[in-house]
């Protein structure tokens, strides 16, 4: 079982920086990089194209990657598409792929990411659907009962942000999905901020669709993501992209999709990236996702206290049961950009300064925030270092 220090050594970028922004992008693991380089050097073939031995080996590696990602969320490989290049695409595959009619309703919240919010807004114009947006509590919590209040016979889909990129608040997805199922409503879980940081089990949660981000907390390759579709619903979505691999001709002017999840796998796969994503999924499962979660909770408790002592406004909830490890804050009197710039230039520490993409951000009453997201590769010494460095920046800004 690898320690945080050993994992840190497995990430080349961390030899030069203290990094706190896996909420946006995680630094790639060395085994991931090695697997991708090996693909290019030994079997640089397209998935499902070619019959030579290296091409068949590539097919086997992609299949293995799909099995690894499926195992990560307790799904079957046949329920997983690794063709989406990011979670924005996998979310759109669901929202834009469902058969909508005028008057159908979607329920979501202001905690949802813009990548969920915007496709719904487009469907409101194109299809005449209705969007019911629940306003979350000041700490980012949205109670399951609030979703139930909005349900009607016209509700077709509930979109759930498992944990947001501002508050880091973990919603009770299981309770929401259970109520939706009782009322014949589909559910889509945005797990971009939770997969890799906590155990996510699609069977226990009961969601119909779920998206996975490869580049964030899994420390996988850029341009990788996954979409889980419950097997009973695989034929439900209309693919938003059509072409080779997913589709075959039927006569001169017809076509048909291949059966199963392949109907969503159009064109040439990001083969090296998917292979790397499979390696990342195996890496964290070997360490143990529960172990990652326990360690991050320990660090975030210490961080919350340290940030509070600096004289900060903290937007993220401190309760460990509902906090994924995303801490957004402002240190009184310190511009967020100045804080981030000083930390990088003087201490080689990288944190976030900005306005994360979510409708709820405008309700914070600020233009930007700083954000920290400790991971399993973050050592306790780094926590002390970042707190000490932020104190120096705060004193300099006075």
C-alpha positions, 0 to 999 in steps of 0.5 A: 500500500503506497503512502502519500509520500510514495504517491507524490514521487509517482507524479513527476510534476510534484517534484517541482511544485506543491499542487492544490488544484485537482478540482480542475486538473490533477497532475498525471501519474508516472504509470499513466504516462508510461502506459501512454508512451508504451502505446505510441512506441509499441502498438500505435493502432486505432481501437477496433481497426486492424488485425495485426498482433499489435492492433489486437493487443491495443484492443485488449488494452482498451477493453481492460481499461473499460473493465478497470473504470467500470470496477471503480464505480461498481458497473459492468463494462458493457455500461461504460463508454470511454469515448467522451473527451470530457464530462461536458461531453458525457453530460450532453450525451445524456441531456441532448440524447433523451427523447424530449417533448414540449412541456417535459421538465428537468429538475436541477440546482444552482450548485450544478456545473455550467456544463449541466446548466447550459445544455438544459437552457438550449433544450428550453429554446429548442424543445420547449422543456421546463427547467426547475432550478432549486436554490441550495443552502448557503453551504452548498447543501441541497436537501433531497426533499427539495427535489421531491417538492419539484416533482410532477408527472411531467418530470423526465430527468433530475440532474444531481451534482454529487459535489460541486467545485465551489463548496465541495458539498456532497449531496445525498444522491442515493436519497434523491435517486430513490425518490426519483425511481419511485416516481418513474423519473430518470437521474443523472449524477455528475460525479466529476468531483467525487470519483477518485476522492470517495467511493462511488457505487452506481448500484448503491446510489441507484442513478441511471446515468453518471459521468466520470472525469479522467483528468481531475482526481484520478490524475489521468490523461487530458481528454478522457472521461467516461459515461455510465448508462444503466444497461436497461437504458442503453438503447434509450439515448439518441447518439449526438454524434454519428459515424464510423465504429458506432453505425453501419449502413442499412441499404442505400439510404438507411443506417442502424446503430450497433447494439449496446454501448457501442452506439455511442462510440463514434469515430477514432478513440483517444486510444492512448488516453483511455489506456492511461485512464485505465491505469489511473483507475487501477492505481487508486483502487490498489491504494484503496478509495476509502483510504484516500477519503480518510486521509483527505478528510484528515488534511481538510480538517487541519486546513479549515482551522488554519485558513480560519485562523488567517482571518478568512471568509470560508464558503465551503462547509466544514462538516467532514460527512458532507465535504469532499475536500474542496475549500473555497475561501477569501483571506480578508484584505487579500486579492485572490489573484495576488495570493495565487501569484505570490504563492507560485512565484515565492513558494512554488505553490499552486492554488486556484484563483478565479470564478469556478463555473457554476450558477451559484457563484454569482450568489457569493457576492464576490468576483473571485475566490481562492481554492484548495483541494488536498489529495492523497499525494498532499503531505502534511508538511505541505499543509503547514507550508501553504498555511505559513506561506499564505500568512506571509502573503496576508501580512504583505498585503496589509 
